[in-house]
Every structure is written in structure tokens, then in C-alpha cells.
Amino acid sequence: MVSLVRFVDVYFSYNRQDYIFEKVNLSIGEYGVTGVISDIGKGKTTLLKLIKGILKPTAGSVIVMDIDTSRATKRQLMTLHSKVSISFQDVFLISNMNVFDNLSLPLLYNTNLSQKEVESMIDKVLDTFGISSMKYELPSDLSISESKIVSIARAFAGNPRIILLDDPFSLLDKYYLSLVIEQIQRKSKNSKIIFSTTNDSMFYNISDETIFIKDPSNIYLSKVNQCKIE
């Protein structure tokens, strides 16, 4: 299996005392859907941030598309950020920017795309997620479910190679939940989708494989039909 993401003897701690990960080794393939599941507070979000390059390991290496995030140059990190997108659990929309500008900002900042190219991509993703009518709305005008779907749509904009979704199924109504599942399955044919969740049933419905975080030194990946959660 060709590895798109590798964790090599990774340790991670926010304070260098209480380790969230201890000597973690993982190899994640190029395509399909990988689910990350654990109890609350066990490190799902941290794992996604390590892949994105927002966090760096305390020790060891996280290698994403052949870029070692701990040793990457500024140019390499810019390349990584342009090809790896993320939707955060807490949405993080900029309050004084409308929906269109919130979706455009990462592409304008992390890529060399022209304004016209960005506009075309954003219009396409707005249409894909059925939220074109919200294009000029401010976050304060949106419901919780609408804010969540905008955040997820932002992660899909610009054809990223890896899409990281932190707890994407929470806060969504049934319509948007169905739409997100559909887009994850469609996009995973050409991109890698890695999502975190505490929802077991949702996890098994759409994942090809799992990363199960049991404790800092017991983190493993397996096919969904081989996974046993204790």
C-alpha cells in the first residue's frame, strides 16, 4: 500500500509531561475514507491537526505527501496547507466575513489561484452543498446547522488532496447530514478523507478503515470489518 500519511514513532504532548500519543506508528493509504474514533478527549482532533501541520510532534515524524512536517521549509508548509484542508469541530467562521469570503480566504491565502479561479471554485462548492442562497450571508445570520455545513463546504473547496473533517456529523440536520455523507463518498474516489467521530453507527456506515485511539500508546489502524472496539 502506498502511504499518503505516515506517523513514525510519534510522541505528542502539549506540556511535555502528559502525553496524548506515545510512539505511534501509522500508515494511511492514498484514497478512500478513514475514520478516527475514540472516547472524548483522547486525541482525535490533535491527530488531525498533526496531519494538517498545525501542530508538530514532540518527537518522531509525521510525513504527509512526502513532507516531514517537523523539518519542512516554509515553502513546503505552504504546499502542504494548499493540499490539505480541514473543517474544525467548532466551525470557526470569521464573523465579519460573508459565506463567500469565508470560503475564499484559505484558497487566496494558501494557493496561487487567481481571484477569478477562486470565485469559480467557490460558486461550484456552494452549489454542490446546496448553499448558494447563503453566499452573502454573515455567520450571525446562519443557523447552527447552516454554519456547520458552510465550514464543511470550505474544506471541500479547491480540490484538496486530503480533506480532514473534525466531527463533521454533529450539529447537522437530516438533510445536510445526508448531503455530507454523499459528498464524502463521492470525493473519496479522488481524494483522501479522514474524519473523526464518536458516532459508532455513522463511523461504520462510511469508513473503509479505522484509526482507533484507545490510549496514548495503543493506537491502531485496521479495515472497518476487522475493527473491534472494547
N, C-alpha and C positions, 0 to 999 in steps of 0.2 A: 504493500500500500504506500502510495506517495503521500508524504505528510505535508500538510499546509501549515500546521501549527505544532510545535513541539515544546514540551516542558522538560528540561533536563536538570535533574537534581535541584529542583526549585524549592527554596525556603522563602517565606514571606511573613513579615511582622510589621505592624505599624509602629511599634515601640521597641523593637529588638529584644523583647522579653517574652511576650505571649505570641507564639507562632500560630498563624492561621494555616499555613502549609509547611510541611517538613519533608524534604527530599521527595518531592512529587515528580514523577515521570509520566508523561502523557504523549501520545501521538495521534493527532486528529487529521482525518483524511480530507481530500480536496473538495468534495461535493456532498450534497445531502444535508440532513438535519441532525444536529447533535443537541440533545437536551442535557442540561445540568440541573441536578436535583439534590436537595439536602434539606435538613431542618433549617429553620430561620436562624440567621446569624452564623452559619458555618462557612461562608466564604464564596457563595455563588457570584455575587456582584464583584468581589475582589478578583476572582478568576477572569471575568470578562474584562475588567479594567487592565489586567496584566496583558491580555491578548491585544487590546487596543493600544497599549503603550502608555496609557495614562499613569499607571504605576509600574515601577521596575522591581524585580525580585530583590530580596535582601541578599540572597546568594543563589547561584545557579543561573540558568539561561532560559529565557522564553524566546523562541525563534519563530517568527511569523513571516511566511513567504521568503525564507532565507535571510531575514533581517533579525539579528540578535538585538532585542530592544535595549539591553543593558549597555551595549557598546555602539549603538547606532549613531551615525553622524546626524546633524540637523537635517541634511538633505534626505537621508534615509528615513528619518522620522516623518518628514513631510510626505514622502512616498507612502509610508505606512498609513498615515492618517487619511490620505486621499483614497486608499483602497479598503480601509476597514471602517465601517460605520457602526454607530451604537445608538440604541434607544434606551434611555435610563428609566428605571422604575418610577422615579419621581417626576418624570416628564421633562422638566427644565426648559420650558419655553420662555423666551425673552419677552417680558411683559409689555414693553413699549414698541414691539415689532409685530406687524400683522403676520398671518399664517404664511403668506408667500415669502416674506422676508426671513422668517424663522427657518423655513426650509431651504432658502437660497444661501444663507450665511455659510454653512460648512463647505459648500461647493465653491463659493467665491474665495474663501479663506484657504482651503486646502488643495485646490486644483488650479490649473492654468486655463480653465474653460472661459470662454467669453461670456459677457452678460447675456447675449442672445442665446447661446447654447444652454446656459443655466436656466433661463426663462423657459425654454422648450422642455427641458427635463423636469422642471417643477410642475409645469402645466400637465405633463404626462402622468406624473405620480399622483397629483391631485385628482385627476380623472380616474386613475386606477383604483384609488381608495374611496371614490365617491364623495370627495370633499371639495370639489371645485367651487361650490357656493360659499365656502368659508375663506376663500382666497384672501380677502382683505379684512377679515375679522381679527380683532385683537384677542389674545388669550383670555382676557376677562369676559369676553362675550361668549365663550365656549362652555359647554357642559363638561363635566369630568371625563365622560366617555369620549367626547369630541376632542378634548385636549390630548388624551391618550392616543387616539388614532392619528392625530397630527404628528405627535412625537414619533410614532412608529413609521409613518409615511416618510418622515425626514430621513430615517435610516435606510430606506429603500431608494432614495433619490440618487441619481448619478451612477447607477450600475456598479456598486461596490463589489469587490471580490469576496469579502467576508462581511456578513451582517450579524451584529451582536444585539440580542434583544433581552433586556433585563425584565423578567416577569411581565411579558407582553400581554398576558390574558387577563390580568386583573383590571378592574375598573371599566371594562368594555361591556356594552350591552350586547344582546344576542346577535344583532345584525353585524356590528363591527367585529365581533368575535369570529363569526363565520367568515367574514371577509379577510381577516388577518390570517386565519388558518389556510384559506385558499391561496393567498399570496405567498405564504411561506413555502407551501408545497410547490407552487409554480416556480418561484425564484430559485429554489434549491437545486434545480436541474442545471443551472449555470453558475451558481454562487454557493458559498458555504454559509449555512445558517446555524448559529449557535445561540440557544436561548436558555434562560434559567426559569425555573418554576418550582412551586411547592404543590402544584396540582397534579397528582399522580395520573388521573384518567386522561387529562389533556396531554400529558407527557408521553404516554404510551400510544396515543392516537396518531401522533405526527412525527415522532422521532425515529430515526434509523439506528441510532446508537445513543448511549448514555454515558455521562460522566457523573458518577455518584460520589458525593463528598460525605464520608462517614465521620472522619476525624482528621486532624492535620496530616497524619502520615498514612491514612487509609483512603486514598482517592483512586478510583479505577474507572476504566472505560470498557464498555462491552456493548454488543448488539442488544437492542431492547428485549428481544425474546430470550436473551441469556441472563438478563439483569435480575437480580434478586435483592430486594430491599428488606433489610432486617430492622 
